[in-house]
């Protein structure tokens, strides 16, 4: 690509926290004066070819994570199977973009990259350390020695890690109405009553533990990652869901549905490491 490319990926199948980290990274690049664009496969998307994703895009057509990225980052987001083609189309349509962030795609080697960041679920680690289909790994653990940074999501000390290591925590304190994002409440609003917790993400237990940690009494409703929700999937009563689930459930007129907003909090040093590498590899500084 004619601009730097940063890949956020993982070694394991399933959720590890790539999307919150991608949002954090885009926001830090924007704060540093860069004009980023995001490319994604759009897992589970029905669309073929290459498409731009808007904040009001159809998650069933374009993928739930790309729609969430478009809503949260307010930067160009494009999806398609061939990431290099997607990136070229994005740059043609948005010539102001001067850095590409690839959400997932560590193993998509057709897209050359300048910076690689691997996200690791600190709780689940690498399972039995075997490759698919016998284990959860997409690549061998030796791949960790080749990346620029490893980000551990949550608790966990993993002896297999190598290279610069950073930690990430997902902070969630505020809730907003599924149908009116301006209506916000704190955890106090939900304490003392039963709420249904809805999660169709890679690691639902992390979301459930966050809610119980806030003092909420919950009934857990787990669904597969990227689940295609139907109206009947939403139980009666008070419902709390993730932002990723919310982009797919917004079309349903549930009268008491809420969304937990989360933001990634990174240990010191990762932002500086990325900006330094962009400048070193391309002589490019933030505007």
C-alpha positions in Angstrom: 0.0 0.0 0.0 1.1 3.6 -0.5 0.4 4.3 3.1 1.4 2.5 6.3 -0.7 -0.6 7.3 -1.3 -1.7 10.9 -2.8 -5.1 11.5 -4.6 -6.0 14.7 -5.0 -9.8 14.9 -4.7 -12.8 17.0 -3.3 -16.4 16.9 -6.4 -18.1 18.2 -9.9 -18.6 16.8 -12.6 -16.7 18.6 -12.8 -13.4 20.3 -9.8 -11.9 22.1 -10.6 -8.2 22.1 -9.5 -7.1 18.6 -12.4 -4.7 18.0 -12.0 -2.6 21.2 -8.3 -2.4 20.6 -8.9 -1.3 17.0 -11.2 1.4 18.2 -8.6 2.6 20.7 -5.9 2.5 18.0 -8.0 4.5 15.6 -8.8 7.1 18.3 -5.1 7.4 19.2 -4.1 7.9 15.6 -6.7 10.5 15.1 -5.5 12.3 18.3 -2.0 12.2 16.9 -3.1 13.9 13.7 -3.4 10.9 11.4 -6.4 10.2 9.2 -7.0 6.5 9.5 -9.2 4.1 7.5 -10.3 0.6 8.6 -10.4 -2.5 6.5 -12.2 -5.7 7.7 -13.3 -9.0 6.4 -16.7 -8.5 7.9 -17.1 -12.0 9.3 -20.6 -13.4 8.7 -21.4 -10.6 6.2 -23.7 -11.5 3.3 -22.2 -8.9 1.0 -19.9 -10.0 -1.9 -17.2 -7.8 -3.4 -16.0 -4.7 -1.7 -18.3 -2.2 0.2 -18.1 0.8 2.3 -19.7 0.6 5.8 -21.6 3.5 7.2 -22.8 4.0 10.8 -26.3 3.1 9.8 -25.2 0.1 7.7 -27.0 -3.3 7.8 -25.0 -5.6 10.1 -26.5 -8.7 8.5 -25.2 -7.5 5.1 -21.9 -5.9 6.1 -21.0 -7.6 9.4 -21.6 -6.6 13.0 -18.0 -5.5 13.9 -17.5 -3.2 10.8 -20.8 -1.4 11.6 -19.7 -1.0 15.2 -16.3 0.3 14.0 -18.0 2.8 11.7 -20.2 4.1 14.5 -17.5 4.4 17.1 -14.6 5.7 15.0 -16.3 8.0 12.5 -13.6 7.1 9.9 -13.9 5.3 6.6 -14.6 1.5 7.1 -14.6 -0.9 4.1 -15.2 -4.6 4.0 -14.3 -7.4 1.6 -12.7 -10.8 1.4 -9.5 -9.6 -0.3 -8.0 -7.0 2.1 -5.5 -5.5 -0.4 -8.3 -4.8 -2.8 -10.4 -3.4 0.0 -7.6 -1.1 1.1 -7.0 0.1 -2.5 -10.7 0.9 -2.9 -10.8 2.7 0.4 -7.8 4.9 -0.6 -9.3 5.7 -4.0 -12.5 6.9 -2.4 -10.9 8.6 0.6 -7.5 10.0 -0.6 -7.2 11.9 2.7 -6.6 8.6 4.5 -2.9 8.2 5.4 -2.8 5.0 7.5 -4.7 1.8 7.1 -5.8 -0.3 10.2 -6.8 -3.9 9.5 -9.2 -5.3 12.0 -8.2 -9.0 12.0 -6.1 -10.3 9.1 -2.9 -11.3 10.8 -2.9 -14.4 8.7 -4.0 -12.6 5.5 -0.5 -12.2 4.1 -1.7 -10.8 0.7 -1.9 -7.5 2.5 1.6 -6.3 3.3 1.9 -4.6 6.7 4.2 -2.3 8.6 3.1 -2.9 12.1 1.6 -6.1 13.6 -0.3 -6.2 16.9 -1.5 -9.5 18.4 -4.3 -9.6 21.0 -4.3 -12.5 23.5 -7.1 -13.4 25.8 -5.3 -13.4 29.1 -7.8 -15.8 30.7 -8.1 -18.4 28.0 -4.5 -18.1 26.6 -3.7 -20.5 23.9 -5.7 -23.5 25.1 -3.8 -26.8 24.4 -1.4 -24.9 22.1 -2.4 -27.1 19.1 -3.3 -25.7 15.7 -6.8 -25.9 14.2 -8.7 -28.2 14.2 -7.1 -30.0 17.1 -6.7 -26.8 19.1 -7.5 -23.1 18.9 -4.3 -21.8 17.2 -4.4 -20.4 13.7 -0.5 -20.3 13.7 2.2 -21.6 15.9 3.3 -19.7 19.0 6.7 -18.9 17.3 4.8 -16.3 15.3 4.7 -14.1 18.5 8.5 -13.5 18.0 7.8 -11.8 14.7 5.1 -9.3 15.7 5.7 -5.7 16.9 3.6 -5.9 20.0 1.5 -8.3 22.1 -1.5 -7.0 24.0 -2.9 -9.2 26.8 -6.6 -8.6 27.3 -7.4 -9.0 31.0 -5.5 -11.0 33.6 -3.1 -13.7 32.8 0.6 -14.3 32.7 1.6 -16.3 29.7 5.0 -17.8 29.6 4.8 -18.2 25.8 4.8 -14.5 25.1 7.7 -12.7 23.5 8.5 -9.2 22.4 7.0 -6.0 23.7 4.0 -6.9 25.9 1.2 -4.6 27.0 -1.9 -5.1 29.0 -5.5 -4.1 28.1 -8.5 -3.7 30.3 -12.1 -3.0 29.1 -13.7 -0.3 31.2 -17.5 -0.3 31.2 -19.5 1.8 33.7 -22.2 3.5 31.7 -25.3 2.1 30.0 -27.3 3.7 27.3 -30.8 2.9 25.9 -30.8 0.7 22.8 -33.2 3.1 21.1 -31.9 6.4 22.5 -28.2 6.7 23.0 -28.6 10.0 24.7 -30.5 8.3 27.6 -27.8 7.1 29.9 -27.8 5.4 33.3 -25.2 4.1 35.8 -25.1 0.6 37.3 -27.0 1.9 40.3 -30.1 2.1 38.0 -30.1 -1.7 37.6 -29.0 -2.8 41.0 -31.7 -4.6 43.1 -33.6 -6.0 40.2 -33.1 -8.9 37.9 -31.8 -8.2 34.4 -31.2 -10.4 31.4 -27.7 -10.2 30.0 -27.4 -10.9 26.3 -24.1 -11.8 24.6 -23.3 -13.2 21.2 -19.5 -12.6 21.3 -16.4 -14.7 21.3 -16.2 -14.8 25.1 -19.6 -14.1 26.7 -18.3 -14.9 30.2 -16.1 -11.8 30.2 -19.2 -9.6 29.6 -21.2 -11.4 32.3 -18.4 -11.1 34.8 -18.2 -7.3 34.1 -21.9 -7.0 34.9 -21.7 -9.0 38.1 -18.6 -7.0 39.1 -20.8 -3.9 38.9 -23.1 -5.5 41.4 -25.9 -6.5 39.0 -28.0 -9.7 39.4 -28.2 -11.2 35.9 -29.7 -14.1 34.0 -27.2 -15.1 31.4 -28.1 -15.6 27.7 -25.2 -16.8 25.6 -25.3 -17.0 21.8 -22.7 -17.9 19.3 -20.3 -15.2 18.1 -21.8 -13.1 15.3 -25.3 -14.5 16.1 -28.1 -13.4 13.8 -30.6 -12.2 16.4 -34.4 -12.6 16.0 -37.1 -10.8 17.9 -37.8 -13.8 20.0 -34.1 -14.0 21.2 -34.7 -10.9 23.3 -36.3 -11.9 26.6 -39.0 -9.9 28.3 -38.0 -7.6 31.1 -34.8 -5.5 31.4 -32.1 -6.6 28.9 -28.5 -5.5 28.8 -26.3 -6.3 25.8 -22.9 -5.6 24.3 -22.4 -2.9 21.7 -21.6 -5.5 19.1 -25.0 -7.2 19.8 -26.7 -3.8 19.9 -26.0 -3.1 16.2 -28.1 -6.2 15.3 -30.9 -5.7 17.9 -31.6 -2.1 17.3 -34.3 -2.9 14.7 -36.4 -4.7 17.4 -38.7 -2.6 19.5 -37.8 -3.9 22.9 -39.1 -1.4 25.5 -36.4 -2.0 28.1 -33.1 -2.8 26.4 -29.8 -1.3 27.3 -26.2 -1.3 26.1 -23.0 -1.4 28.1 -20.5 0.9 26.5 -16.9 -0.2 26.9 -13.5 1.4 26.2 -10.1 -0.2 26.0 -7.5 1.0 28.5 -3.9 0.2 27.6 -0.8 0.1 29.6 1.8 2.8 28.9 4.0 2.7 25.8 1.9 1.1 23.0 0.8 4.4 21.5 4.4 5.7 21.4 5.7 2.5 20.0 3.2 2.6 17.1 3.8 6.2 16.3 7.5 5.8 16.3 7.3 2.8 14.0 5.1 4.7 11.5 7.7 7.6 11.5 10.7 5.2 11.2 9.3 3.1 8.4 7.7 5.8 6.3 9.2 9.0 7.5 5.6 10.0 8.2 4.7 12.2 11.1 1.3 13.1 12.3 -0.1 16.3 10.7 
